Structures are given as C-alpha cells and as structure tokens.
Amino acid sequence: MRRVAGIYVLALGCVASFLVLMVLSFSELRTIVRQLSDNTGENMVWMVSQVTREALRVSLVLERGTRSEGTWEELAFRLDMLESRVRVISEEPLRDFFRRHSREAEFEAFHASFARLVTALRVAPEQLPPAGRLTLSREMERLANASSTLANASMLDERNLLGRHYDTMRKASEGLLAASLSGMALGLALGAWLLRSLVRQSRVTEQLQQHQEGLERVVAERTRELNEALATERHAKEIYRSFITTVSHQFRTPLSVINMIGQRLKRRAHQFSAEQVRQKADSVTTATSRLLELLSSVSRAALIDRLELSDQVETIDMKALCEKVIRDMRLLGYARPIPVDAPDDLPHCPGDPVLIAQVVENLLSNAVKYSAPDSPVTLTLRSDAEALFCTVTDQGIGIPEEDQPHIFERFHRASNTASHFGSGVGLNLSRTVLALHGGELSFSSVLGAGSVFTFRLPLENRHAAS
C-alpha cells in the first residue's frame, strides 16, 4: 500500500513539475512572440520615409529659385508638413525605437539640424539671395539623407535583435520539446503501470458487480414472482368470495320461497282452494327455474376456459336466430315484448348458432332483468361490407362508472345489482364466445338512463383457435 502511495506521489510531483515548466516556457514564448509582432519598426520606417520625402520637397522648392506668386506659400506649407512628421517620430513609442537601438544621440543631432534649418527658413526666406537659398536646399537634402541613414541603421539593428529573439525562441522551443518528451515518456511509463493496476482493479470490480447484479436480479425476480403470486391469490380469493356470497344469496331466495310454500301446504293444506294451490305451485316452479338458471350459470362459468368452436361452422340467419331466442325466453316466463328491427337484405354470417344464441339470450335477459317491467327493450340488426352488428338497448338502471372497466370480468357484478338475480358470468361468457368467432363486444351506459350493448360478427369465417 505504501509503495502504491509513493508511486502516486511521484507521479503527481512529475506532473506538477511538467506543468510548471510548460507554463514558464509558454510565458517566455508569448513574450517573444509579442515582441516579434510589434510593428513599431515598420511605423518608424514609414514615418521617416515621410520626413525624407517632405525634406526633399522643401529642398526642391528652395532650388527653383523662382519668385512667382505662391512659391513662398508652398514653402511654408511644406515646412509645416515636415515639422508634423518630425514631431511624430520625436514622440513615444517611435522615439523609444531609437533609444532601444542606442541611436538616440544620432537622432538628437538630426533633430538639432532640423530645428536650425526650420528656424532659418521661417525668417523671411524670400529675402535670401539665390546662393543662400541654394545652400539651404543642399543642407535640407543632407538632412533627408541623414534621416534615411538613421532609419536604415536602426532597422538593421532591429533585424539583428529579431534574429537574436528567433534564436532564443528556438532554444526555448527545443527545451520545451525536450521537457515535453521527457514528461510524456514518464507519463507513458506511469500510465502503463496505472493502466495495468486499473485493469486488474476493473476486473475485480466487474466480477463483484456482476455477482451483485446477479444477486439483485435473483432477488428482484423472486420478489416479483412472489408479488404476482400474492396479487393473483388475493384477486382469486376476492373473486371467489364475491362469487360465493352472490350465489349463496341467489340460492337462498328461491329456496326460502319453496320452503315457505311447503310449510304452509303442510300445515294448512285443507284451507287452500284449487286456485291458490295452482298459484303456489307456479311460485314453486318459478323459484325452481331460478335455481336451475343459477346452476346453469355456474356450470357455464366452469366451461368458459374450455370453450371452443366445433369444426362444423354453420351459416347463421341472425334475424331468425334472435326471434327464436325471444320465443324461448317467453316460454321461460319473460312476457315483455322485444321487437327485432332488421333490414330484409341482412346477410348471413358464419358461426356456431348455439353459442351465438347464448350471447343474444344473455344480453336480452340482462336488459329485461335490470329495467322496469314497462320499460322498452329493443334489438337492432345491421351490417356493413365486413361485419354484422347486433345491438340490444334498454332504459334500465345503467352501470355505475366505477364498475364499467370491470364489467367483463368473471363473477363481477355492478354495485347497483345486489337486489337483482344473477351470477356475474353472462357478459364474460358472451365476450369469450364472440372472441372465438373473431368478433367483439362493446357497450355504453349511463347510470339511471340505461345501457346499449353491441356485438360484432365478421361476415367471413375468422373464428380464433381455442
């Protein structure tokens, strides 16, 4: 452990030293580059060239020797231009250019000669004799030559200084390159060692992580399975508890009726007339029919999961089938008239007529059961290019909104149907039958206003496998 810590400290020290060296080298290079990019020399050369040109122009004006109008005004103008140019190179930073190259004495001599000549030319130049003007013209030419010579000498000094700067930059660059290569070599060595250590550590970490992830997956999978099993068990218990409660209640009512009539007949048989006996027999028959219907619903619930279509699918006349279902329901005591609205050209559809009849009976019996005796119940048939539709409409109690998502679940009964006979199996069975035929069952309902159930059957044979 101490060895590893020592290597880390050494690596950090080397990296820190390398960074310090890099910063110092780059700082020096930046200073040199800034000096190299200074264009003071170029500005000085341009301004001195302007001084030389203006001095030569002054010399040319003096040399003309003419006394025509405007000559001395031009001379005054040229002297002003020359003074402005000399004033610029006499100020910083151009003045520092001569000082930096040890040419300040020469520049002072040049400036003194310039001041003397300008003073001489400012005092009535038109009164000077031609020989005097010619002398001043020659001195002005020498002043121009002196300024050019001073500029050339300073520029040569500047070039030599630039050469020294380039040599310093090259040496600094070589030192920086050497330091960089050394740092890189050391970094590569340390990096290789660190990489090897990291690879070993990564492998160990990866193995531990894989083992941890495997344990977490196992725990999560077991937890999920347990939660699913627990939820399924709770759901199943809730369903069957509800089913047992419903069935017990539904069995108790008709059995109580049968028991009560039997007890009365046993105790006071001689007191009842033939008509009263017939009425009580009808009550017993009705109660027995309800028991048989309830037992039939329970039996159908047990057969739903094993329900399948026979291989011999028949062509169904849906209008005739619905009318037969209504006639059979009347034989069982459903006296309410149920009109069938169907077009004359309603097409036939393939399917199992026994199972489809059971669906129609379930929907009609629910509509009659959950609506008032004088409330209308209608059955409408229609079709399009692909399917046949059967709609059963009632104006009964409707289905509460909170029960609608669960209405097709097996054994589920709406919260407002406790006082009505039923087992909660019919709609689940109906939807299963229609799914086997490639159809579907849908509904819409408003609490207190009634329900509309519609099933769809394809006109082609599209029944699903069991």
Solvent accessible surface area in square Angstrom, and as a share of the most:
residue,aa,sasa,rsa
1,M,195,0.87
2,R,223,0.81
3,R,186,0.68
4,V,55,0.32
5,A,52,0.41
6,G,41,0.39
7,I,34,0.17
8,Y,94,0.36
9,V,103,0.59
10,L,107,0.53
11,A,11,0.08
12,L,126,0.63
13,G,36,0.35
14,C,33,0.20
15,V,76,0.44
16,A,54,0.42
17,S,72,0.46
18,F,55,0.23
19,L,98,0.49
20,V,89,0.51
21,L,74,0.37
22,M,41,0.18
23,V,99,0.57
24,L,113,0.56
25,S,13,0.08
26,F,108,0.45
27,S,60,0.39
28,E,80,0.36
29,L,28,0.14
30,R,178,0.65
31,T,51,0.29
32,I,10,0.05
33,V,78,0.45
34,R,138,0.50
35,Q,83,0.37
36,L,38,0.19
37,S,80,0.52
38,D,74,0.38
39,N,81,0.41
40,T,13,0.08
41,G,6,0.05
42,E,121,0.54
43,N,73,0.37
44,M,0,0.00
45,V,58,0.33
46,W,142,0.50
47,M,20,0.09
48,V,6,0.03
49,S,52,0.33
50,Q,19,0.09
51,V,1,0.01
52,T,24,0.14
53,R,100,0.37
54,E,1,0.00
55,A,0,0.00
56,L,82,0.41
57,R,86,0.31
58,V,0,0.00
59,S,2,0.01
60,L,98,0.49
61,V,4,0.03
62,L,4,0.02
63,E,78,0.35
64,R,117,0.43
65,G,38,0.37
66,T,63,0.36
67,R,136,0.50
68,S,69,0.45
69,E,175,0.79
70,G,31,0.30
71,T,8,0.04
72,W,53,0.19
73,E,132,0.59
74,E,54,0.24
75,L,1,0.00
76,A,42,0.33
77,F,106,0.44
78,R,46,0.17
79,L,3,0.01
80,D,73,0.38
81,M,51,0.23
82,L,0,0.00
83,E,46,0.21
84,S,33,0.21
85,R,48,0.17
86,V,2,0.01
87,R,134,0.49
88,V,66,0.38
89,I,2,0.01
90,S,22,0.14
91,E,96,0.43
92,E,106,0.47
93,P,88,0.56
94,L,12,0.06
95,R,46,0.17
96,D,50,0.26
97,F,0,0.00
98,F,0,0.00
99,R,103,0.38
100,R,100,0.37
101,H,18,0.08
102,S,101,0.65
103,R,57,0.21
104,E,59,0.26
105,A,82,0.64
106,E,81,0.36
107,F,1,0.00
108,E,75,0.34
109,A,63,0.49
110,F,10,0.04
111,H,66,0.29
112,A,62,0.48
113,S,41,0.26
114,F,14,0.06
115,A,46,0.36
116,R,138,0.50
117,L,2,0.01
118,V,10,0.05
119,T,88,0.51
120,A,43,0.33
121,L,2,0.01
122,R,98,0.36
123,V,107,0.61
124,A,34,0.27
125,P,17,0.11
126,E,69,0.31
127,Q,143,0.64
128,L,49,0.25
129,P,79,0.50
130,P,92,0.58
131,A,73,0.57
132,G,22,0.21
133,R,6,0.02
134,L,79,0.40
135,T,71,0.42
136,L,22,0.11
137,S,0,0.00
138,R,91,0.33
139,E,35,0.16
140,M,0,0.00
141,E,53,0.24
142,R,141,0.51
143,L,7,0.03
144,A,0,0.00
145,N,93,0.47
146,A,46,0.36
147,S,2,0.02
148,S,40,0.26
149,T,88,0.51
150,L,11,0.05
151,A,6,0.05
152,N,90,0.46
153,A,19,0.15
154,S,0,0.00
155,M,32,0.14
156,L,118,0.59
157,D,32,0.17
158,E,20,0.09
159,R,143,0.52
160,N,88,0.45
161,L,38,0.19
162,L,28,0.14
163,G,31,0.30
164,R,137,0.50
165,H,36,0.16
166,Y,122,0.46
167,D,70,0.36
168,T,58,0.34
169,M,39,0.17
170,R,122,0.45
171,K,129,0.54
172,A,19,0.14
173,S,45,0.29
174,E,92,0.41
175,G,40,0.39
176,L,20,0.10
177,L,108,0.54
178,A,57,0.44
179,A,18,0.14
180,S,18,0.12
181,L,100,0.50
182,S,73,0.47
183,G,21,0.20
184,M,112,0.50
185,A,62,0.48
186,L,66,0.33
187,G,37,0.36
188,L,128,0.63
189,A,62,0.48
190,L,23,0.11
191,G,33,0.31
192,A,62,0.48
193,W,68,0.24
194,L,46,0.23
195,L,112,0.56
196,R,165,0.60
197,S,24,0.16
198,L,98,0.49
199,V,57,0.33
200,R,123,0.45
201,Q,115,0.51
202,S,63,0.40
203,R,151,0.55
204,V,85,0.49
205,T,70,0.41
206,E,91,0.41
207,Q,121,0.54
208,L,118,0.59
209,Q,94,0.42
210,Q,103,0.46
211,H,118,0.53
212,Q,103,0.46
213,E,66,0.30
214,G,20,0.19
215,L,96,0.48
216,E,94,0.42
217,R,154,0.56
218,V,73,0.42
219,V,96,0.55
220,A,61,0.47
221,E,73,0.33
222,R,148,0.54
223,T,63,0.37
224,R,112,0.41
225,E,83,0.37
226,L,125,0.62
227,N,84,0.43
228,E,88,0.39
229,A,59,0.46
230,L,78,0.39
231,A,60,0.46
232,T,90,0.53
233,E,85,0.38
234,R,156,0.57
235,H,97,0.43
236,A,38,0.29
237,K,109,0.46
238,E,98,0.44
239,I,37,0.19
240,Y,113,0.43
241,R,134,0.49
242,S,49,0.31
243,F,26,0.11
244,I,108,0.55
245,T,87,0.50
246,T,23,0.13
247,V,19,0.11
248,S,45,0.29
249,H,83,0.37
250,Q,5,0.02
251,F,48,0.20
252,R,139,0.51
253,T,53,0.31
254,P,1,0.01
255,L,89,0.44
256,S,58,0.38
257,V,46,0.27
258,I,50,0.26
259,N,91,0.47
260,M,89,0.40
261,I,7,0.04
262,G,38,0.36
263,Q,75,0.33
264,R,87,0.32
265,L,56,0.28
266,K,168,0.71
267,R,151,0.55
268,R,97,0.35
269,A,60,0.46
270,H,153,0.68
271,Q,108,0.48
272,F,37,0.16
273,S,60,0.39
274,A,88,0.68
275,E,83,0.37
276,Q,80,0.36
277,V,63,0.36
278,R,127,0.46
279,Q,97,0.43
280,K,32,0.14
281,A,49,0.38
282,D,69,0.36
283,S,46,0.30
284,V,46,0.26
285,T,83,0.48
286,T,82,0.47
287,A,5,0.04
288,T,53,0.31
289,S,49,0.32
290,R,77,0.28
291,L,21,0.10
292,L,112,0.56
293,E,70,0.31
294,L,1,0.01
295,L,87,0.43
296,S,45,0.29
297,S,12,0.08
298,V,46,0.27
299,S,61,0.39
300,R,52,0.19
301,A,5,0.04
302,A,70,0.54
303,L,83,0.41
304,I,8,0.04
305,D,110,0.57
306,R,165,0.60
307,L,31,0.16
308,E,108,0.48
309,L,21,0.10
310,S,59,0.38
311,D,136,0.71
312,Q,146,0.65
313,V,39,0.22
314,E,96,0.43
315,T,96,0.56
316,I,5,0.03
317,D,61,0.31
318,M,0,0.00
319,K,68,0.29
320,A,50,0.39
321,L,19,0.10
322,C,0,0.00
323,E,62,0.28
324,K,111,0.47
325,V,10,0.06
326,I,8,0.04
327,R,131,0.48
328,D,59,0.30
329,M,4,0.02
330,R,119,0.43
331,L,153,0.76
332,L,126,0.63
333,G,61,0.59
334,Y,49,0.19
335,A,92,0.71
336,R,33,0.12
337,P,96,0.60
338,I,9,0.05
339,P,80,0.50
340,V,35,0.20
341,D,93,0.48
342,A,17,0.14
343,P,58,0.36
344,D,149,0.77
345,D,122,0.63
346,L,20,0.10
347,P,47,0.30
348,H,97,0.43
349,C,1,0.01
350,P,30,0.19
351,G,1,0.01
352,D,24,0.12
353,P,36,0.23
354,V,115,0.66
355,L,26,0.13
356,I,0,0.00
357,A,25,0.19
358,Q,38,0.17
359,V,1,0.00
360,V,0,0.00
361,E,61,0.27
362,N,10,0.05
363,L,4,0.02
364,L,0,0.00
365,S,14,0.09
366,N,35,0.18
367,A,3,0.02
368,V,18,0.11
369,K,52,0.22
370,Y,42,0.16
371,S,14,0.09
372,A,52,0.40
373,P,118,0.74
374,D,131,0.68
375,S,13,0.08
376,P,71,0.45
377,V,1,0.00
378,T,52,0.30
379,L,0,0.00
380,T,48,0.28
381,L,3,0.01
382,R,124,0.45
383,S,43,0.27
384,D,75,0.39
385,A,102,0.79
386,E,101,0.45
387,A,0,0.00
388,L,0,0.00
389,F,27,0.11
390,C,0,0.00
391,T,24,0.14
392,V,4,0.02
393,T,46,0.27
394,D,16,0.08
395,Q,115,0.51
396,G,7,0.07
397,I,52,0.26
398,G,7,0.07
399,I,17,0.08
400,P,7,0.04
401,E,143,0.64
402,E,120,0.54
403,D,14,0.07
404,Q,47,0.21
405,P,106,0.67
406,H,78,0.35
407,I,15,0.08
408,F,26,0.11
409,E,66,0.29
410,R,63,0.23
411,F,15,0.06
412,H,52,0.23
413,R,43,0.16
414,A,10,0.08
415,S,82,0.53
416,N,47,0.24
417,T,11,0.06
418,A,77,0.59
419,S,104,0.67
420,H,50,0.22
421,F,25,0.10
422,G,8,0.07
423,S,9,0.06
424,G,20,0.20
425,V,0,0.00
426,G,18,0.17
427,L,23,0.11
428,N,18,0.09
429,L,9,0.04
430,S,0,0.00
431,R,107,0.39
432,T,38,0.22
433,V,0,0.00
434,L,0,0.00
435,A,52,0.40
436,L,15,0.08
437,H,6,0.03
438,G,31,0.30
439,G,13,0.13
440,E,104,0.46
441,L,15,0.07
442,S,64,0.41
443,F,51,0.21
444,S,69,0.45
445,S,17,0.11
446,V,99,0.57
447,L,108,0.54
448,G,63,0.60
449,A,60,0.47
450,G,7,0.07
451,S,8,0.05
452,V,53,0.30
453,F,19,0.08
454,T,28,0.16
455,F,0,0.00
456,R,55,0.20
457,L,1,0.00
458,P,3,0.02
459,L,42,0.21
460,E,110,0.49
461,N,89,0.46
462,R,114,0.42
463,H,71,0.32
464,A,49,0.38
465,A,95,0.74
466,S,99,0.64
